Amino acid sequence: MFAPETLEPTVDRLAKLAEGGRALEFAVGTGRVAVPLAERGVAVSGIELSEPMLHQLRTKADETAIPVVVGDMATAHVPGEFQLVYLVYNTISNLLTQAEQVACFRNAARHLVPGGRFVVELWVPEVRKLPPGQQAVVWESTADYIGLDTYDVLHQQVVSHHFRFDAGTGREALLSRSPHRYIWPAELDLMAELAGMTLECRHADWTGQEFTAESRSHVSVYRKTVSR
């Protein structure tokens, strides 16, 4: 996430989409994206549910530099209007119901000026890799790490499992899990429509690579067309 080849194209694209206006990051976290974006001269605010993450952000930027409202990105309000609202690194899938995800889109629209943009970075569910009777997909395997997802296709839920190993002994050093609700790109487009936004463009990554049937993730840009 923090590698320059990942972060720099992200910040470049967001700075262009802000078009000199204010930007709001949903789930701003520790400021991985917000801090370098603010350093580009973009006025950035944030919403963050986790106070420990906010404490980490405050070691990099104070409230004057990046104002943050503590709360849920689906409902919390930040004063003022924004040219850009963005949500990166699959975070919308942390909302575990369709209703919450739709509320997130509507909250983004409420913060945007007419013609403003909402940007979502999200992975593409790999359900087609599941043979009959199998629930898990291994999406990364190295000498010190295994990442796999277990799917509940009936309820559109997935749990990501992260196994990290001691490189010297090969013994398991850490296991962590995170639940998500996976979302198809077409479903995102409908959520946007419900919130008064339309799809402007979709690419496979932040550099603008073409989105295809083989793409594992996407960056989707929505434009606010209706006052809500």
Secondary structure, 3 states (H helix, E strand, C coil): CCCHHHHHHHHHHHHHHHCCCCEEEECCCCCCCHHHHHHCCCCEEEEECCHHHHHHHHCCCCCCCCCEEECCCCCCCCCCCEEEEEECCCHHHHCCCHHHHHHHHHHHHHHEEEEEEEEEEEECCCHHHCCCCCCEEEEEEECCEEEEEEEECCCCEEEEEEEEECCCCCCEEEEEEEEEECCCHHHHHHHHHHCCEEEEEEECCCCCCECCCCCCEEEEEEEECCCC
